[in-house]
Amino acid sequence: MPLIHWTLLAVWLSLGSVIAWSFGVNGATPLNSSLGAQMDVFPYWKDTLLPQMGWFSYPVAMGLIILEMLIITAIFTPLIYVVFRFLGGSAQPNGMLHAFQGFVYGLTPAAFGGFLPVAGLITGVFATLLQFQRGPSITLQNRKLGSYLLVVLFLAYAIYKYWNGSLI
């Protein structure tokens, strides 16, 4: 079920993003986009794909957003699992599946306007907190205050650096 949930979210967010872009929403800022995938694809779509491909650039941009979401999920799911296990999460059967569930279900708030001005920022912050803190704390049974603080502080710093273009 989490894979279906992820697929529906990816298609919805990519479709909503390209529709919003077609109405002039700048998808390159955290104010208008809840996902890094949207912010990464928008400049390429606007500067390269749209002038070269016209209307066909929209489905290509959707595919690129979905691809980047897949790559990010594949990287962060094991990372979340390892970090929360290291911070005291309990060993469970199917622990990686639980980490995947926490990450995917935590993304859900982004579906509620994660491609619209201001809503993108609000849903993005809420989804990030759920993905990297609340979801894993529940699914991996790690409810220690130190774990919460470490993850929230690290994420706040990483998001700040990313938004300022100095993380990568």
Secondary structure as UniProt FT lines:
FT   HELIX           2..22
FT   TURN            23..24
FT   TURN            27..28
FT   TURN            30..32
FT   HELIX           36..44
FT   HELIX           45..49
FT   HELIX           50..53
FT   HELIX           54..56
FT   HELIX           57..86
FT   TURN            87..88
FT   TURN            93..94
FT   HELIX           95..106
FT   HELIX           108..111
FT   TURN            112..115
FT   TURN            117..118
FT   HELIX           119..129
FT   HELIX           130..134
FT   HELIX           135..139
FT   TURN            140..141
FT   HELIX           145..163
FT   TURN            164..165
//
